[in-house]
Amino acid sequence: MAMLAMVGAHAKTFKWTSASDIPTWDIHSQNNALANGIHASVYESLVYYNSRTFKAEPMLATAWAEVSPTQLRITLRSGVKFHDGSAFTADDAVFSLQRAMAPTSNFTPYIQGFDRIVKVDGNTIDIFTKGPNPVLLNQLTELRMMSKTWAEKNNSVAPKDIKTKDENFAHRNTNGTGPFMLKEWVQDQKMVLVRNPNWWGKADTNVSEVVYTPVKATATRMAALLSGEVDFVLDPSPQDLPRLRQDGALKVVDGVENRTIFFGMDQHRDELVGSNVKGKNPLKDVRVRMALYQSIDTNAISRVTLRGLGQPTGALVAPQVAGWSDSVHRRHPYDAAAAQKLLADAGYGEGFEVDFACPNNRYINDEAICQAVAAMWARIGVKAKLRTQPLSTYFPMIQRYEASIYMLGWGVPTFDALYSLQSLVRTVGPGGDGNYNVGRYSNPKMDQIVDRAKTETDPLIRKRLLTEALELQNTDVAHIPLHNQIIPWAMKKNIEVVHRADNRLDMRLVKVN
């Protein structure tokens, strides 16, 4: 009650929903877009994207300057307090960036190229990189700050290992510097955030309490919006959109997301688990991968399954991302007859059985897409044994390399294709290389191009390298791109939000009128 009194008579509760819950409150454990967006209300980074311009702007850093091409000096904001009242200092910043580099961290793509973090004084740190890093500021937008003392006191120095069931204190408890504080979290049931009365910044919101309720069933989510039980649905069902747009009490806001949906394939094992092919792995043959690709009618999926909420693509990244080009975007044609010939040429004229894993609450109509694709593959003789899981178990499973073919959607927070290439097609290795290359594709030429792009600062050369790598991914059929998501948000008429290309709500800008 004191919180409501403090914010005043205009304080509002904002109730929203989507299909899944976040996997953890540990800010360096699982690099999950939904979680990153929610975490950003409680934990802050040194810099963050402006939600309207997508330019990096000061957050817990107030200034930065290049001392040399491999040394960035960062001035920290003074007077900032964690939610427990302790001061944010250079020690916390150094600790947090080092924590993101830990073996159990999923945030290693964001510390790509980092060499070491050094405290200059209580208000200043230096980031030393192994070479020039043209996307360093963009990387910092997703590296949130944690209290060193709090982590040490609460057995949370290392990030929770998302591949295991082991928990640290930071998995369910928080201590950030952000405009909201975690009041309650019952995983997969309910989350409550309340305004931080001591926040250093000024939020353009009248929301004092945020209630998030994950609801897997689409019909239930939509019923909650129509009945007024919730104010906002992050992922309305495509088939309900025409009705929602015509409802005078509601509104729908659309935007293209910087996320591409694709399939990955196990190109590492010598024999696939659960396949009827013994002694070899069909997915190692590029002809088989191309057959799977060319038997998918993405236009039909976009029209029927997605109701127009997907732009078919042949690229691994969306058009907003540096490195994208029209030629990379152009898909190999849908051609079931050509696909059957490729299978026959590869020695699989009778087809084969293969494991096929998909999430059922992460992307727009994800399970329905996989069902449609399984039917398309069946027409060329590939019997895909589809199994679906909620994201909380799906992502740890694929990161343990337990899926032969899997669906993944990859947003690009840096708006630079290196982020995707390093994670998805670089050979698995240290420093974030291949951290989501869970099909374990490997090509020395690809590694060479990606490694050059890590330190190339000339914009023209850099774009050429990124495009070349994306073209090589297409030639090798390292993954099968499907579509770029178009994201509609559905809400009551009295709700004001700013639609972001990374599909996250900026709680500082939400208004309940």
Solvent accessible surface area in square Angstrom, and as a share of the most:
residue,aa,sasa,rsa
1,M,186,0.83
2,A,84,0.65
3,M,40,0.18
4,L,78,0.39
5,A,80,0.62
6,M,99,0.44
7,V,42,0.24
8,G,30,0.28
9,A,106,0.82
10,H,144,0.64
11,A,21,0.17
12,K,72,0.30
13,T,49,0.29
14,F,0,0.00
15,K,74,0.31
16,W,9,0.03
17,T,0,0.00
18,S,3,0.02
19,A,13,0.10
20,S,6,0.04
21,D,7,0.03
22,I,0,0.00
23,P,11,0.07
24,T,0,0.00
25,W,0,0.00
26,D,0,0.00
27,I,1,0.00
28,H,1,0.00
29,S,0,0.00
30,Q,3,0.01
31,N,18,0.09
32,N,7,0.04
33,A,26,0.20
34,L,17,0.09
35,A,0,0.00
36,N,3,0.01
37,G,7,0.06
38,I,9,0.05
39,H,2,0.01
40,A,21,0.16
41,S,7,0.04
42,V,0,0.00
43,Y,0,0.00
44,E,5,0.02
45,S,2,0.01
46,L,1,0.00
47,V,1,0.01
48,Y,14,0.05
49,Y,10,0.04
50,N,42,0.22
51,S,6,0.04
52,R,160,0.58
53,T,81,0.47
54,F,44,0.18
55,K,142,0.60
56,A,33,0.26
57,E,52,0.23
58,P,61,0.39
59,M,10,0.05
60,L,0,0.00
61,A,1,0.00
62,T,57,0.33
63,A,50,0.39
64,W,72,0.25
65,A,62,0.48
66,E,127,0.57
67,V,78,0.45
68,S,40,0.26
69,P,88,0.55
70,T,47,0.27
71,Q,29,0.13
72,L,20,0.10
73,R,91,0.33
74,I,1,0.01
75,T,51,0.30
76,L,3,0.02
77,R,54,0.20
78,S,84,0.54
79,G,68,0.66
80,V,2,0.01
81,K,95,0.40
82,F,5,0.02
83,H,41,0.18
84,D,88,0.45
85,G,46,0.45
86,S,47,0.31
87,A,53,0.41
88,F,12,0.05
89,T,49,0.28
90,A,0,0.00
91,D,61,0.32
92,D,9,0.05
93,A,0,0.00
94,V,20,0.11
95,F,18,0.08
96,S,0,0.00
97,L,0,0.00
98,Q,89,0.40
99,R,7,0.03
100,A,0,0.00
101,M,63,0.28
102,A,19,0.15
103,P,143,0.90
104,T,43,0.25
105,S,7,0.05
106,N,12,0.06
107,F,0,0.00
108,T,17,0.10
109,P,4,0.03
110,Y,0,0.00
111,I,12,0.06
112,Q,8,0.04
113,G,20,0.19
114,F,5,0.02
115,D,65,0.34
116,R,122,0.44
117,I,10,0.05
118,V,56,0.32
119,K,95,0.40
120,V,63,0.36
121,D,71,0.37
122,G,45,0.43
123,N,58,0.30
124,T,17,0.10
125,I,0,0.00
126,D,4,0.02
127,I,0,0.00
128,F,37,0.16
129,T,11,0.07
130,K,151,0.64
131,G,9,0.09
132,P,47,0.30
133,N,22,0.11
134,P,52,0.33
135,V,14,0.08
136,L,17,0.08
137,L,48,0.24
138,N,41,0.21
139,Q,3,0.01
140,L,1,0.01
141,T,1,0.01
142,E,4,0.02
143,L,2,0.01
144,R,2,0.01
145,M,0,0.00
146,M,0,0.00
147,S,3,0.02
148,K,73,0.31
149,T,99,0.57
150,W,24,0.08
151,A,0,0.00
152,E,91,0.41
153,K,160,0.68
154,N,27,0.14
155,N,122,0.63
156,S,1,0.00
157,V,79,0.46
158,A,59,0.45
159,P,4,0.03
160,K,17,0.07
161,D,46,0.24
162,I,14,0.07
163,K,87,0.37
164,T,59,0.34
165,K,195,0.83
166,D,102,0.53
167,E,91,0.41
168,N,21,0.11
169,F,82,0.34
170,A,0,0.00
171,H,8,0.03
172,R,105,0.38
173,N,55,0.28
174,T,28,0.16
175,N,2,0.01
176,G,0,0.00
177,T,1,0.00
178,G,0,0.00
179,P,3,0.02
180,F,0,0.00
181,M,43,0.19
182,L,32,0.16
183,K,133,0.56
184,E,68,0.31
185,W,27,0.09
186,V,65,0.37
187,Q,43,0.19
188,D,86,0.44
189,Q,117,0.52
190,K,82,0.35
191,M,2,0.01
192,V,7,0.04
193,L,4,0.02
194,V,23,0.13
195,R,43,0.16
196,N,11,0.06
197,P,65,0.41
198,N,113,0.58
199,W,36,0.13
200,W,78,0.28
201,G,23,0.22
202,K,191,0.81
203,A,15,0.12
204,D,68,0.35
205,T,18,0.11
206,N,37,0.19
207,V,1,0.00
208,S,0,0.00
209,E,44,0.20
210,V,1,0.01
211,V,23,0.13
212,Y,2,0.01
213,T,47,0.27
214,P,16,0.10
215,V,31,0.18
216,K,112,0.47
217,A,54,0.42
218,T,50,0.29
219,A,80,0.62
220,T,75,0.43
221,R,11,0.04
222,M,4,0.02
223,A,55,0.43
224,A,11,0.09
225,L,2,0.01
226,L,68,0.34
227,S,86,0.55
228,G,29,0.27
229,E,117,0.52
230,V,12,0.07
231,D,8,0.04
232,F,0,0.00
233,V,0,0.00
234,L,12,0.06
235,D,37,0.19
236,P,4,0.03
237,S,3,0.02
238,P,3,0.02
239,Q,90,0.40
240,D,24,0.13
241,L,9,0.04
242,P,78,0.49
243,R,127,0.46
244,L,1,0.00
245,R,119,0.43
246,Q,155,0.69
247,D,49,0.25
248,G,64,0.62
249,A,67,0.52
250,L,8,0.04
251,K,60,0.25
252,V,25,0.14
253,V,48,0.28
254,D,66,0.34
255,G,19,0.19
256,V,60,0.35
257,E,1,0.00
258,N,2,0.01
259,R,14,0.05
260,T,0,0.00
261,I,0,0.00
262,F,0,0.00
263,F,0,0.00
264,G,0,0.00
265,M,1,0.00
266,D,2,0.01
267,Q,24,0.10
268,H,95,0.42
269,R,65,0.24
270,D,104,0.54
271,E,75,0.33
272,L,4,0.02
273,V,104,0.60
274,G,42,0.41
275,S,3,0.02
276,N,82,0.42
277,V,20,0.11
278,K,138,0.58
279,G,63,0.60
280,K,105,0.44
281,N,8,0.04
282,P,1,0.01
283,L,0,0.00
284,K,92,0.39
285,D,35,0.18
286,V,64,0.37
287,R,98,0.36
288,V,0,0.00
289,R,16,0.06
290,M,34,0.15
291,A,0,0.00
292,L,0,0.00
293,Y,5,0.02
294,Q,20,0.09
295,S,3,0.02
296,I,1,0.01
297,D,31,0.16
298,T,10,0.06
299,N,98,0.50
300,A,20,0.15
301,I,4,0.02
302,S,14,0.09
303,R,157,0.57
304,V,94,0.54
305,T,19,0.11
306,L,0,0.00
307,R,136,0.50
308,G,41,0.39
309,L,10,0.05
310,G,5,0.04
311,Q,65,0.29
312,P,37,0.24
313,T,0,0.00
314,G,1,0.01
315,A,0,0.00
316,L,1,0.00
317,V,0,0.00
318,A,0,0.00
319,P,59,0.37
320,Q,71,0.31
321,V,4,0.03
322,A,44,0.34
323,G,0,0.00
324,W,51,0.18
325,S,25,0.16
326,D,96,0.50
327,S,56,0.36
328,V,1,0.01
329,H,53,0.24
330,R,161,0.59
331,R,49,0.18
332,H,60,0.27
333,P,92,0.58
334,Y,105,0.40
335,D,55,0.29
336,A,37,0.28
337,A,73,0.56
338,A,33,0.26
339,A,0,0.00
340,Q,89,0.39
341,K,132,0.56
342,L,41,0.20
343,L,2,0.01
344,A,55,0.43
345,D,73,0.38
346,A,14,0.11
347,G,58,0.56
348,Y,18,0.07
349,G,53,0.51
350,E,162,0.73
351,G,13,0.12
352,F,1,0.00
353,E,53,0.24
354,V,0,0.00
355,D,19,0.10
356,F,0,0.00
357,A,1,0.01
358,C,0,0.00
359,P,0,0.00
360,N,24,0.12
361,N,17,0.08
362,R,40,0.14
363,Y,14,0.05
364,I,16,0.08
365,N,45,0.23
366,D,5,0.03
367,E,59,0.27
368,A,39,0.30
369,I,0,0.00
370,C,0,0.00
371,Q,98,0.44
372,A,28,0.22
373,V,0,0.00
374,A,19,0.15
375,A,51,0.40
376,M,16,0.07
377,W,0,0.00
378,A,59,0.46
379,R,154,0.56
380,I,8,0.04
381,G,20,0.20
382,V,0,0.00
383,K,107,0.45
384,A,18,0.14
385,K,92,0.39
386,L,54,0.27
387,R,82,0.30
388,T,39,0.23
389,Q,44,0.20
390,P,52,0.33
391,L,4,0.02
392,S,41,0.27
393,T,73,0.42
394,Y,0,0.00
395,F,13,0.06
396,P,14,0.09
397,M,6,0.03
398,I,1,0.00
399,Q,9,0.04
400,R,101,0.37
401,Y,59,0.22
402,E,85,0.38
403,A,5,0.04
404,S,5,0.03
405,I,0,0.00
406,Y,1,0.00
407,M,0,0.00
408,L,2,0.01
409,G,5,0.04
410,W,16,0.06
411,G,10,0.10
412,V,1,0.01
413,P,21,0.13
414,T,4,0.02
415,F,40,0.17
416,D,9,0.05
417,A,0,0.00
418,L,6,0.03
419,Y,14,0.05
420,S,0,0.00
421,L,1,0.00
422,Q,3,0.01
423,S,0,0.00
424,L,0,0.00
425,V,0,0.00
426,R,41,0.15
427,T,39,0.23
428,V,64,0.37
429,G,33,0.31
430,P,121,0.76
431,G,42,0.41
432,G,5,0.05
433,D,12,0.06
434,G,2,0.02
435,N,30,0.15
436,Y,4,0.02
437,N,1,0.00
438,V,6,0.04
439,G,2,0.02
440,R,53,0.19
441,Y,11,0.04
442,S,69,0.44
443,N,31,0.16
444,P,110,0.69
445,K,109,0.46
446,M,0,0.00
447,D,22,0.11
448,Q,119,0.53
449,I,10,0.05
450,V,1,0.00
451,D,53,0.27
452,R,119,0.44
453,A,1,0.00
454,K,30,0.13
455,T,59,0.34
456,E,35,0.16
457,T,76,0.44
458,D,59,0.31
459,P,102,0.64
460,L,146,0.73
461,I,53,0.27
462,R,17,0.06
463,K,96,0.41
464,R,145,0.53
465,L,5,0.02
466,L,1,0.00
467,T,22,0.13
468,E,63,0.28
469,A,0,0.00
470,L,0,0.00
471,E,75,0.34
472,L,24,0.12
473,Q,1,0.00
474,N,22,0.11
475,T,93,0.54
476,D,27,0.14
477,V,1,0.00
478,A,0,0.00
479,H,4,0.02
480,I,0,0.00
481,P,1,0.00
482,L,1,0.01
483,H,6,0.03
484,N,0,0.00
485,Q,5,0.02
486,I,34,0.17
487,I,7,0.03
488,P,2,0.01
489,W,0,0.00
490,A,0,0.00
491,M,0,0.00
492,K,44,0.19
493,K,111,0.47
494,N,54,0.28
495,I,0,0.00
496,E,81,0.36
497,V,27,0.15
498,V,29,0.17
499,H,40,0.18
500,R,1,0.01
501,A,23,0.18
502,D,17,0.09
503,N,27,0.14
504,R,16,0.06
505,L,11,0.06
506,D,14,0.07
507,M,9,0.04
508,R,41,0.15
509,L,29,0.14
510,V,1,0.01
511,K,58,0.25
512,V,13,0.08
513,N,97,0.50
